[in-house]
Amino acid sequence: MLNLRGAFKTKKPSPRYIGPFQIVDRIGEVAYRLALPLPMSGMHDVFHVSQLRKFVPDS
């Protein structure tokens, strides 16, 4: 799950996390490259671990 708090300017409350996204590659010690969908292709695809959260499906 990806933390996008404050990434979009809107008057509506935005979701805290979006996703899940597949991790494609580990970049160094604290960054990961994600497989983003086509509508998000303009967004940078490498994120610091502080921006990521493990996805836990509803049981």
N, C-alpha and C positions, 0 to 999 in steps of 0.2 A: 504494500500500500504506500502511496506517495503523498507526502504532506505538501499541500498547496495553499495553506492559509495565507491570505493576503496576496496571492499571485494574480487574482483577477479583480478589477474594479467593478463593483456592482452594489446595488442597494440591498439585494437579497442576501441572506446568510448563505455562504457557500459550504459545501461539505469539507470537513477537516482533512479527510484522506480520500483519494480516488484510486482505483485499481481493482484487482491486483494486476501487476505486470510481471512478466518473466525477466529474471536476471540473465543477461547475456554474457557478461564478463565482469571480473573483479579488476578494478583499476587501482593499483597501489594498496595501501593498508585500509583506507577509509572511504573509498568511492566505488560505485557500481554503475555499469552501463545497463540500461533497461531497454526492453523491446517495447517501444511505444506504438500505439495505433496510428494509422495514417493521418487522422485529423489533428494529431499532436506532433506531426513531423517537423513543424517549425520550432519546437521546443528542444532545448539541449537535452541529450539523452544520458548524461552522466550526473549522478546525484551522490551527495555525501550521505553517510549512514545515518546522520541525525535527521535526514529528511525521509527516511524509509521506516516502515513498520512491517513486521511479519504478519502475513495474512493467515487468519484463523477462521475456517469456514464454520457456519452455524451448524450445530449438531442436532 
